[in-house]
Amino acid sequence: MPEAEPEGMWKVFVDGSAAKQGSGVGVLLISPQEEMIQLSIRLSFRACNNEAEYEALLAGLQAAKRVGATRVQVHSDFQLVSQQIEGNFEVKNDRLRRYAEAFTKLKEEFTKVSLQKIPRADNSKADELAKMASSLTEWGGGADQPIMKIALIAQIDEPTHSTEPIDWRTPLHAFLQKGEFPTDPDQARILRRRASRFTLNGAQLYRRAFSRPLLKCLGPEDVDYVMKEVHQGCCGNHLRAQDLTRKILLADYFWPTL
């Protein structure tokens, strides 16, 4: 940025878009001298609306940091994310909670960050940039103008440092196979009652189902794959949530949050 003023107030307009073709983020940075930078970023995963909005917010701050801004006023038209960040709404979803934590951590690197809710009509430019990114079917570019890829998006899905994977099946395995249960009496009672609905076939855990075959219990590492395959794979037809759940059950799979 020529004649950049890091101590001046930068305006950052952000918006996220989740479309059938994919998800994208739009960011419009305006320097204190009214110079503009436009970013249209396609996400490398299919995000829901709230995730796309959080990605847009983080991308806007990271872009501002990259140009040397220290005081930022973020403008957005999404109600839920702004209310969660300000503490007015509780963040119940674990994934969104990680986004909120990433925002808090990134905010500390600035002298001032303020968030202003604006009408959608006043955020049309960022909305256009986000929709442009989400509508792309694949990355392209003119032969004489390759696309530059810069890591701006927060890595929310980075693996944790836990030595043992968190798997809801582990306590059931231990109880059904070895008779082990928690030392806490209440937890032990809950586990015994819950285990009556499950059975082991070798090392594989199955859930008993009424008037249907046993349901194969899946761990976190398999859930996303099965959902994507049923939803948009070779036999998928982009079902809504309830129909997708029903089809997964008919395919004889189960996990607690299904």
C-alpha positions as CSV (number, residue, x, y, z in Angstrom):
1,M,0.0,0.0,0.0
2,P,1.5,3.3,-1.0
3,E,1.7,5.9,1.8
4,A,0.0,3.5,4.2
5,E,-0.9,4.8,7.6
6,P,-1.0,1.8,10.0
7,E,-2.3,3.9,12.9
8,G,-5.2,5.2,10.9
9,M,-8.6,3.5,11.0
10,W,-9.1,0.8,8.4
11,K,-12.6,-0.2,7.3
12,V,-13.1,-3.9,6.5
13,F,-16.3,-5.1,4.9
14,V,-16.8,-8.9,5.1
15,D,-19.3,-11.4,3.9
16,G,-19.6,-15.2,3.5
17,S,-21.5,-17.2,1.0
18,A,-22.5,-20.9,1.1
19,A,-23.8,-22.1,-2.3
20,K,-24.5,-25.4,-4.0
21,Q,-21.3,-25.1,-5.9
22,G,-19.2,-24.4,-2.8
23,S,-18.4,-21.7,-0.2
24,G,-16.7,-18.4,-0.5
25,V,-15.6,-15.3,1.3
26,G,-15.6,-11.7,0.2
27,V,-13.4,-9.0,1.9
28,L,-13.2,-5.3,1.0
29,L,-10.5,-3.3,2.8
30,I,-10.5,0.5,2.7
31,S,-7.5,2.3,3.9
32,P,-7.6,5.7,5.8
33,Q,-6.8,7.3,2.4
34,E,-9.9,5.5,0.9
35,E,-7.8,3.1,-1.2
36,M,-9.5,-0.2,-1.7
37,I,-8.4,-3.8,-1.7
38,Q,-10.8,-6.5,-2.9
39,L,-10.5,-10.2,-2.0
40,S,-12.6,-13.0,-3.3
41,I,-11.6,-16.2,-1.6
42,R,-13.0,-19.7,-2.3
43,L,-13.0,-22.0,0.7
44,S,-11.4,-25.5,0.3
45,F,-14.4,-27.1,2.1
46,R,-18.1,-26.9,2.0
47,A,-19.1,-24.6,4.8
48,C,-22.5,-23.8,6.3
49,N,-23.7,-20.2,6.4
50,N,-22.4,-19.5,9.9
51,E,-19.0,-21.1,9.2
52,A,-18.7,-19.0,6.0
53,E,-19.5,-15.8,8.0
54,Y,-16.8,-16.7,10.6
55,E,-14.3,-17.5,7.9
56,A,-15.1,-14.1,6.3
57,L,-14.5,-12.3,9.6
58,L,-11.2,-14.1,10.2
59,A,-10.1,-13.5,6.6
60,G,-10.8,-9.8,6.9
61,L,-8.7,-9.5,10.1
62,Q,-5.9,-11.6,8.6
63,A,-5.9,-9.5,5.4
64,A,-5.8,-6.3,7.5
65,K,-2.9,-7.6,9.5
66,R,-1.1,-8.4,6.3
67,V,-1.2,-4.8,5.0
68,G,0.0,-3.5,8.4
69,A,-3.3,-2.2,9.8
70,T,-3.4,-1.8,13.6
71,R,-6.8,-0.2,14.1
72,V,-9.7,-1.9,12.3
73,Q,-13.5,-1.3,12.1
74,V,-15.2,-4.4,10.7
75,H,-18.5,-4.0,8.9
76,S,-20.7,-7.1,8.5
77,D,-24.4,-7.9,8.0
78,F,-24.6,-11.2,9.9
79,Q,-26.5,-11.0,13.1
80,L,-25.6,-14.3,14.8
81,V,-21.8,-14.1,14.5
82,S,-21.7,-10.5,15.8
83,Q,-23.9,-11.3,18.8
84,Q,-21.9,-14.4,19.6
85,I,-18.6,-12.5,19.5
86,E,-20.0,-9.7,21.7
87,G,-21.1,-12.3,24.2
88,N,-24.9,-11.6,23.8
89,F,-25.5,-15.1,22.4
90,E,-24.1,-18.3,23.7
91,V,-21.9,-20.3,21.3
92,K,-23.3,-23.9,21.7
93,N,-21.8,-25.5,18.6
94,D,-18.2,-26.8,19.2
95,R,-17.0,-25.9,15.8
96,L,-18.3,-22.3,16.0
97,R,-16.8,-22.0,19.4
98,R,-13.4,-22.7,17.9
99,Y,-14.1,-19.9,15.4
100,A,-15.0,-17.5,18.2
101,E,-11.8,-18.5,20.0
102,A,-9.7,-17.9,16.9
103,F,-11.3,-14.4,16.5
104,T,-10.5,-13.5,20.1
105,K,-6.9,-14.6,19.7
106,L,-6.5,-12.7,16.4
107,K,-8.1,-9.6,17.8
108,E,-5.3,-9.3,20.4
109,E,-2.8,-8.6,17.6
110,F,-4.5,-5.3,16.9
111,T,-4.6,-2.0,18.8
112,K,-8.3,-1.7,18.3
113,V,-11.0,-3.9,16.6
114,S,-14.6,-2.8,16.5
115,L,-17.4,-4.7,14.9
116,Q,-20.4,-2.9,13.4
117,K,-23.6,-4.5,12.2
118,I,-24.8,-2.9,8.9
119,P,-27.8,-3.6,6.7
120,R,-27.2,-6.1,3.9
121,A,-27.8,-3.3,1.3
122,D,-24.7,-1.5,2.6
123,N,-22.6,-4.6,2.3
124,S,-23.3,-5.3,-1.4
125,K,-19.6,-5.2,-2.6
126,A,-18.4,-7.8,-0.1
127,D,-21.5,-9.9,-0.8
128,E,-20.7,-9.8,-4.6
129,L,-17.1,-10.9,-3.9
130,A,-18.2,-13.8,-1.7
131,K,-20.8,-15.0,-4.2
132,M,-18.3,-14.8,-7.0
133,A,-15.9,-17.1,-5.1
134,S,-18.6,-19.6,-4.0
135,S,-20.0,-19.9,-7.6
136,L,-16.7,-21.0,-9.1
137,T,-16.7,-24.7,-10.1
138,E,-13.0,-24.9,-10.2
139,W,-10.0,-22.6,-9.9
140,G,-9.0,-21.1,-13.2
141,G,-7.3,-18.2,-14.6
142,G,-6.0,-16.8,-17.8
143,A,-2.9,-18.4,-19.2
144,D,-1.1,-15.2,-18.7
145,Q,-2.5,-14.5,-15.3
146,P,-2.2,-17.4,-12.8
147,I,-4.0,-17.2,-9.6
148,M,-1.9,-16.4,-6.5
149,K,-2.8,-18.6,-3.5
150,I,-2.2,-17.0,-0.1
151,A,-2.9,-18.7,3.2
152,L,-5.3,-16.3,4.8
153,I,-8.1,-18.5,6.1
154,A,-7.9,-19.7,9.7
155,Q,-7.0,-23.4,10.1
156,I,-10.0,-24.4,12.3
157,D,-9.6,-28.0,11.4
158,E,-6.0,-28.4,12.5
159,P,-5.5,-31.7,14.5
160,T,-5.3,-31.4,18.2
161,H,-2.4,-32.5,20.3
162,S,-4.4,-35.2,22.1
163,T,-2.6,-38.5,22.2
164,E,-5.8,-40.5,22.2
165,P,-8.7,-39.8,19.8
166,I,-12.0,-38.8,21.3
167,D,-14.4,-41.6,20.3
168,W,-17.9,-42.1,21.8
169,R,-17.6,-45.9,21.3
170,T,-14.6,-46.4,23.6
171,P,-16.6,-46.6,27.0
172,L,-19.2,-48.9,25.4
173,H,-16.4,-51.1,24.0
174,A,-14.7,-51.3,27.4
175,F,-18.0,-52.1,29.2
176,L,-19.3,-54.8,26.7
177,Q,-15.9,-56.4,26.2
178,K,-14.2,-56.2,29.6
179,G,-17.0,-55.1,32.0
180,E,-15.2,-51.9,32.8
181,F,-17.2,-48.8,33.8
182,P,-16.6,-45.3,35.3
183,T,-15.9,-45.0,39.0
184,D,-18.6,-42.3,39.3
185,P,-21.8,-44.2,40.3
186,D,-24.1,-41.9,38.2
187,Q,-21.9,-42.3,35.1
188,A,-21.7,-46.0,35.6
189,R,-25.5,-46.3,35.8
190,I,-25.9,-44.2,32.7
191,L,-23.4,-46.4,30.8
192,R,-25.1,-49.7,31.9
193,R,-28.5,-48.4,30.7
194,R,-27.0,-47.1,27.4
195,A,-25.0,-50.3,26.8
196,S,-28.2,-52.4,26.7
197,R,-28.9,-50.8,23.3
198,F,-25.6,-51.9,21.8
199,T,-23.8,-55.2,21.0
200,L,-20.4,-56.3,19.8
201,N,-19.6,-58.4,16.8
202,G,-15.9,-59.1,17.2
203,A,-14.4,-55.6,17.5
204,Q,-17.2,-53.8,15.7
205,L,-19.9,-52.0,17.8
206,Y,-23.5,-52.1,16.5
207,R,-26.6,-50.4,17.8
208,R,-29.8,-52.5,18.2
209,A,-32.7,-51.0,16.2
210,F,-36.4,-51.8,16.3
211,S,-37.6,-54.0,13.4
212,R,-34.4,-53.3,11.3
213,P,-30.9,-54.7,11.0
214,L,-28.2,-53.8,13.4
215,L,-26.7,-50.3,12.8
216,K,-23.0,-50.0,12.4
217,C,-21.6,-47.5,14.8
218,L,-19.2,-45.0,13.2
219,G,-16.4,-42.9,14.8
220,P,-15.6,-39.3,14.0
221,E,-13.1,-40.3,11.3
222,D,-15.9,-41.9,9.2
223,V,-18.9,-39.7,9.8
224,D,-17.9,-36.9,7.3
225,Y,-17.1,-39.4,4.6
226,V,-20.5,-41.3,5.0
227,M,-22.5,-38.0,5.0
228,K,-20.8,-36.7,1.9
229,E,-21.2,-40.0,0.1
230,V,-24.9,-40.2,0.9
231,H,-25.5,-36.5,0.3
232,Q,-23.5,-35.9,-2.9
233,G,-21.8,-39.1,-3.9
234,C,-22.5,-41.4,-6.7
235,C,-25.9,-42.3,-5.2
236,G,-26.6,-39.0,-3.6
237,N,-29.2,-36.4,-4.6
238,H,-28.5,-33.5,-2.2
239,L,-31.1,-34.3,0.4
240,R,-32.3,-32.0,3.1
241,A,-31.3,-32.7,6.7
242,Q,-34.2,-35.0,7.8
243,D,-34.2,-37.0,4.6
244,L,-30.4,-37.3,4.8
245,T,-30.7,-38.7,8.3
246,R,-33.4,-41.2,7.2
247,K,-31.3,-42.4,4.3
248,I,-28.2,-42.9,6.5
249,L,-30.3,-45.0,8.9
250,L,-31.6,-47.0,6.0
251,A,-27.9,-47.6,5.0
252,D,-27.5,-49.1,8.5
253,Y,-25.1,-46.5,10.0
254,F,-25.4,-44.8,13.4
255,W,-23.6,-42.2,15.6
256,P,-25.0,-40.3,18.6
257,T,-25.4,-36.9,16.9
258,L,-27.0,-38.2,13.8
